[in-house]
Amino acid sequence: MSTTHAPTPRPVIAIDGPSGSGKSSTSRGVARALGLRYLDTGAMFRAVTWWMLQAGVDVHDADAVAARAGEPEVVSGTDPDAPTITVDGTDVSVAIRSDEVNAAVSPVSAVPQVRARLLELQRAAIGDGGIVVEGRDIGSVVAPDADVKVFLTADPAARAARRALEEGGSDVAATEASLLARDAIDSTRRTAPLVQADGAVQLDTTGYSLEEVVAQVVELVRAVESPA
């Protein structure tokens, strides 16, 4: 009599935190280390924001944004070595990092209809697991049953220095002010605010290298997969 074994469940790892805390680099590093897929939900919100700007929608008019939230077709690649993001078939991976999108993404992200539309896409991408998902509401809203939840933080000055370096040496003080303003908006919005999810492990990345942070998260995942 043959015995059918159920497939080994593939983990879902939720990594949340504010801008500049190291979410993207950490998430991609963890996905590579564990052979998992990777999803950048922040890029999805940026992609919708880019589309709204291209369409001439007033991003500060929540009703106008809501009315067109279902129109853009956003497709996210999940390869941690080469993540992609397209809108209506156009590669927007560079365009969504512009100053114009940076300034507009918070009000667009706060619109419930935008969040609801992208939540569908995010959960579809998660599917049966085997993925590291980064964002601001993954552990609290998108994947509350994730196997591992991590909330990354860092000193605001360190976060600003990292983001300024990513952006080619922009003004650190101005970058810090921008990050703190984004934190305030994300933490106080009515729909899916930035919070540390129940059961999440907080990691302050200020004093650690990327490799050290990745190693800590990998250790958390392996502890869940092989409990003592």
C-alpha positions in Angstrom: 0.0 0.0 0.0 1.6 3.3 -1.1 1.6 6.3 1.1 1.1 9.7 -0.3 3.1 12.4 1.6 1.8 15.9 1.6 4.2 18.5 0.2 6.4 20.3 2.7 4.8 23.7 3.3 6.8 26.6 1.9 7.2 29.5 4.4 5.9 33.0 4.1 8.2 35.6 5.6 6.8 39.1 6.3 9.3 41.9 6.6 7.9 45.3 7.6 9.3 48.6 8.6 9.7 52.3 7.7 11.7 53.7 4.7 15.4 53.2 5.0 15.3 50.5 7.6 16.8 48.0 5.2 13.7 46.1 4.1 14.5 45.6 0.5 18.2 44.6 0.8 17.4 42.3 3.8 14.4 40.7 2.1 16.2 40.0 -1.1 19.2 38.6 0.8 16.9 36.3 2.9 15.1 35.1 -0.3 18.5 34.3 -2.0 19.8 32.5 1.1 16.7 30.3 1.4 15.9 29.8 -2.2 12.6 31.7 -2.0 10.7 34.2 -4.1 10.6 37.9 -3.3 7.9 40.5 -3.5 8.3 44.3 -3.0 4.9 45.6 -2.2 6.2 49.2 -2.0 7.1 49.0 -5.7 3.5 48.1 -6.4 2.2 51.3 -4.7 4.9 53.3 -6.5 3.8 51.8 -9.8 0.1 52.8 -9.2 1.4 56.3 -8.2 3.4 56.5 -11.4 0.4 55.6 -13.4 -1.8 58.2 -11.7 0.7 60.9 -12.4 1.0 59.8 -16.0 -2.8 59.8 -16.3 -3.0 63.3 -14.9 -4.9 62.3 -11.8 -4.7 64.7 -8.8 -2.9 62.4 -6.3 -4.1 64.6 -3.4 -7.8 64.0 -4.5 -8.6 60.7 -2.8 -11.9 60.3 -4.7 -10.2 60.9 -8.0 -7.5 58.3 -7.2 -10.1 55.8 -5.9 -12.2 56.2 -9.1 -9.3 54.9 -11.2 -7.6 52.5 -8.8 -8.7 49.5 -10.8 -7.4 50.6 -14.1 -3.6 50.1 -14.1 -2.4 46.5 -14.7 0.5 46.0 -12.2 2.7 42.9 -12.6 5.5 42.1 -10.1 8.4 39.7 -10.8 9.5 37.7 -7.8 13.1 36.8 -8.7 15.2 38.2 -5.8 18.2 38.6 -8.2 16.2 40.6 -10.8 12.9 41.8 -9.4 10.7 43.5 -12.0 7.7 45.7 -12.0 5.6 46.6 -15.0 2.4 48.8 -15.5 0.3 47.9 -18.5 3.3 46.1 -19.9 5.8 49.0 -19.5 8.9 48.4 -17.3 8.7 51.1 -14.6 11.4 49.9 -12.3 13.5 53.0 -12.7 10.6 55.5 -13.2 9.0 54.6 -9.9 12.0 55.8 -8.0 11.8 59.4 -9.3 11.4 62.4 -7.0 7.9 63.0 -8.4 6.8 59.5 -7.4 8.5 59.8 -4.0 6.5 62.9 -3.2 3.2 61.4 -4.3 3.3 57.8 -3.1 2.1 58.4 0.4 -1.3 60.0 -0.5 -1.9 57.4 -3.2 -1.0 54.6 -0.8 -3.5 55.9 1.8 -6.5 55.5 -0.5 -8.5 52.4 0.6 -9.4 51.4 -2.9 -5.8 51.4 -4.0 -4.8 49.2 -1.0 -7.7 46.8 -1.6 -6.8 46.4 -5.3 -3.1 45.7 -4.5 -4.0 43.5 -1.6 -5.6 41.1 -4.1 -2.5 41.1 -6.2 -0.2 40.6 -3.2 -2.1 37.7 -1.9 -2.2 36.1 -5.3 1.6 36.5 -5.6 2.0 34.9 -2.1 -0.1 31.9 -3.2 1.1 28.7 -1.5 4.1 30.4 0.0 7.8 30.1 -0.6 8.2 33.9 -0.5 9.7 36.8 1.4 7.3 39.8 1.2 8.3 43.3 2.3 6.2 46.3 3.0 4.5 48.2 5.8 1.5 46.1 6.5 2.5 42.6 5.5 2.4 41.0 8.9 -0.6 43.0 10.1 -2.8 42.9 7.0 -1.5 41.2 3.9 -0.2 38.0 5.5 -1.2 37.9 9.2 -0.6 34.2 9.3 3.0 34.5 8.0 5.4 31.9 9.4 7.9 34.6 10.4 7.2 38.3 10.9 10.0 40.8 11.2 9.7 44.5 11.9 12.9 46.3 10.9 13.8 49.6 12.5 16.9 51.9 12.5 18.0 55.2 13.8 16.5 58.0 11.6 20.0 59.4 10.8 21.2 56.0 9.7 18.1 55.5 7.6 18.6 58.8 6.0 22.2 58.1 5.2 21.3 54.8 3.6 18.6 56.3 1.5 20.7 59.3 0.4 23.5 56.8 -0.7 20.9 54.8 -2.7 19.8 58.0 -4.4 23.3 59.0 -5.4 24.4 61.2 -2.5 21.4 63.4 -2.0 21.2 65.8 1.0 21.1 63.7 4.1 19.3 66.2 6.3 16.6 66.7 3.6 16.3 63.0 3.2 15.8 62.5 6.9 13.1 65.1 7.0 11.4 63.4 4.1 11.6 60.0 5.8 10.2 61.3 9.0 7.3 63.0 7.1 6.6 59.7 5.3 6.7 57.8 8.7 4.1 60.2 10.1 1.7 59.7 7.1 2.2 55.9 7.0 1.7 55.5 10.7 -1.4 57.6 11.0 -3.4 56.7 7.9 -6.7 55.1 8.6 -6.3 52.1 6.3 -3.5 49.6 7.1 -1.2 51.9 9.0 2.5 51.1 9.5 2.6 49.1 12.8 4.6 46.3 14.3 2.3 43.3 13.8 1.4 41.0 16.6 4.0 38.3 16.9 6.6 40.2 14.9 10.3 40.2 16.0 11.7 43.7 16.0 15.3 44.1 14.7 17.1 47.4 15.0 19.5 47.4 12.0 21.4 50.5 13.0 24.5 48.8 14.3 24.6 45.8 11.9 25.9 45.1 8.5 23.4 43.8 5.8 25.0 40.4 6.0 24.4 40.3 9.8 20.8 41.3 9.5 20.1 38.7 6.8 21.8 36.1 9.0 19.5 37.0 11.9 16.4 36.7 9.8 17.5 33.4 8.3 18.1 32.1 11.8 14.6 33.0 12.8 13.2 31.2 9.7 15.2 28.1 10.4 14.2 28.1 14.0 10.5 28.0 13.0 11.1 25.3 10.4 13.1 23.1 12.8 12.0 23.9 16.3 14.1 22.6 19.1 
